[in-house]
Amino acid sequence: ILPVAWMGIIFWGSTERFDAEATGSLILPLLRALVPWANPAQLEALHALLRKTGHVLEYGILAWLWFRALSPSPWRALAAFAISVAYAGLDELHQAWTGVRTGSVGDVLLDGGGAASALGFLQFGWQAVVTSLTTTLLWIAAAGGTLLLLLKLLSDVPGGWLWVSTPVAWMSLWVWCRCSKRPHPRV
């Protein structure tokens, strides 16, 4: 019953009552008070980040609830993930039909990432998930930054901050990989 109830809460959150304008009227004044030096564009970016974080959390919780509700089997995590991602797709279709909100494949991917992260924590423990996630994000930053720099060079567009962030990403990746190979003392 709990995962189905949570799906109902997600469905309710996908209505026009919780679109960006509605949540912005509540969250933006709070953000202005917490970060008074931020300009309006920065506050909007923080608001968007909070909304996307909500996607990750709500589908992480949904996957966890389905994992707990399903009978133990080797396929339980995969079934919980499949149900969560399928519901994410249906939820985005629901948002598209509201007339006020839009559906997004990117949000389904984000929801799937939240579900996968929660299930990864359940199956492999937090250290394995953090290690994998950090490695993946560092590779995306390093390789993605390099690709963007190449595209900017080919199109005669200045690289700007990429000239600093891309080498930092590669160095961070190198340090991360070297340090994660060392045996860690048991605590």
C-alpha positions in Angstrom: 0.0 0.0 0.0 2.8 2.4 0.8 4.4 2.5 -2.7 0.9 3.0 -4.3 0.2 5.8 -1.8 3.5 7.4 -2.6 2.6 7.2 -6.3 -0.6 9.1 -5.5 1.4 11.8 -3.8 3.7 12.1 -6.8 0.6 12.3 -9.1 -0.8 15.1 -7.0 2.6 16.9 -7.1 2.4 16.7 -10.9 -0.7 18.9 -11.1 -0.7 22.7 -11.8 -0.7 23.3 -8.0 3.0 22.4 -8.0 4.2 24.0 -11.3 7.3 26.2 -11.2 5.3 29.4 -10.8 3.4 28.0 -7.8 6.4 26.6 -6.0 8.4 29.7 -6.9 5.9 31.9 -5.0 6.7 29.9 -1.9 10.4 29.1 -2.3 11.8 32.2 -3.9 11.0 34.5 -0.9 12.7 31.9 1.3 15.7 31.8 -0.9 15.9 35.6 -1.0 16.0 35.6 2.8 18.6 32.8 2.9 20.9 34.2 0.1 20.3 37.9 0.1 23.3 38.6 -2.2 22.0 36.4 -5.0 20.6 38.1 -8.1 17.2 37.0 -9.6 18.8 34.7 -12.1 20.8 32.9 -9.4 17.6 32.6 -7.3 15.7 31.1 -10.2 18.6 28.6 -10.8 18.5 27.6 -7.1 14.8 27.1 -7.4 15.2 24.9 -10.5 17.9 22.9 -8.7 15.6 22.4 -5.7 12.8 21.2 -8.0 15.1 18.8 -9.8 16.4 17.5 -6.5 12.8 16.8 -5.6 12.6 14.5 -8.6 15.6 12.5 -7.5 14.3 12.2 -3.9 10.7 11.3 -4.7 11.7 8.6 -7.1 14.5 7.3 -4.8 11.8 7.0 -2.1 9.4 5.3 -4.6 12.1 2.7 -5.6 12.9 2.1 -2.0 9.2 1.6 -1.1 8.8 -0.9 -4.0 12.0 -2.7 -3.1 10.6 -3.2 0.5 7.1 -4.1 -0.8 8.2 -6.8 -3.3 9.0 -10.3 -2.1 12.7 -11.1 -1.8 14.1 -12.4 -5.0 17.2 -11.8 -7.2 15.0 -9.6 -9.4 13.5 -7.4 -6.7 15.8 -4.4 -7.3 15.3 -4.6 -11.0 11.5 -4.8 -10.6 11.5 -1.9 -8.3 13.6 0.1 -10.7 11.4 -0.8 -13.7 8.2 0.1 -11.8 9.7 3.5 -10.8 10.9 4.4 -14.2 7.7 3.3 -15.9 5.8 5.5 -13.4 8.1 8.3 -14.1 7.2 8.1 -17.8 3.5 8.0 -17.0 3.9 10.9 -14.6 5.6 13.0 -17.3 2.8 12.2 -19.7 0.3 13.3 -17.0 2.2 16.6 -16.6 2.0 17.1 -20.4 -1.8 16.6 -20.3 -2.4 19.2 -17.5 -2.1 22.0 -20.0 0.0 24.0 -17.6 3.1 21.8 -17.2 5.2 20.0 -19.7 6.5 16.4 -19.8 10.3 15.9 -20.1 12.4 12.9 -21.1 15.2 14.5 -19.1 13.0 14.4 -16.0 12.4 10.7 -16.6 16.1 10.1 -16.7 16.6 12.2 -13.6 13.8 10.2 -11.9 15.5 6.9 -13.0 18.8 8.2 -11.6 17.1 8.8 -8.2 15.6 5.3 -8.3 18.9 3.7 -9.3 20.8 5.6 -6.6 18.4 4.5 -3.9 18.5 0.9 -5.1 22.3 1.0 -5.3 22.4 2.1 -1.7 20.2 -0.8 -0.8 22.1 -3.4 -2.8 25.7 -2.3 -2.5 26.0 0.2 0.3 26.6 3.9 0.3 30.4 3.7 -0.2 30.1 1.8 -3.4 27.4 4.1 -4.8 29.4 7.3 -3.8 32.5 5.9 -5.4 30.8 5.0 -8.6 28.8 8.2 -8.8 31.9 10.4 -8.1 33.9 8.5 -10.7 31.1 8.9 -13.3 30.7 12.6 -12.6 34.4 13.2 -12.8 34.6 11.4 -16.2 31.6 13.4 -17.5 33.2 16.7 -16.4 36.6 15.8 -17.8 35.6 14.2 -21.1 32.6 16.5 -21.6 34.8 19.6 -20.9 37.3 18.4 -23.4 34.6 17.8 -26.0 33.2 21.3 -25.4 36.6 22.8 -25.7 37.2 21.1 -29.0 33.9 22.3 -30.3 34.6 25.8 -29.2 38.0 25.7 -30.9 36.5 24.4 -34.1 33.9 27.1 -34.1 36.2 30.0 -33.1 34.3 30.6 -29.9 36.2 31.5 -26.7 36.4 28.6 -24.2 36.1 30.9 -21.1 35.9 29.0 -17.9 36.4 25.6 -19.6 40.1 26.4 -20.0 40.3 26.2 -16.2 37.6 23.7 -15.2 38.5 21.0 -17.8 42.1 20.5 -16.6 40.9 20.7 -13.0 38.4 17.9 -13.8 41.1 15.7 -15.4 43.5 16.3 -12.4 40.6 15.5 -9.9 39.8 12.4 -11.8 43.5 11.3 -11.8 43.7 11.9 -8.0 40.4 10.2 -7.4 41.4 7.1 -9.3 44.8 6.9 -7.6 43.3 7.4 -4.1 40.5 5.0 -4.6 42.9 2.1 -5.4 44.6 2.4 -2.1 43.4 0.0 0.6 41.3 1.9 3.2 41.7 1.1 6.9 38.6 -0.4 8.5 36.8 1.8 10.9 
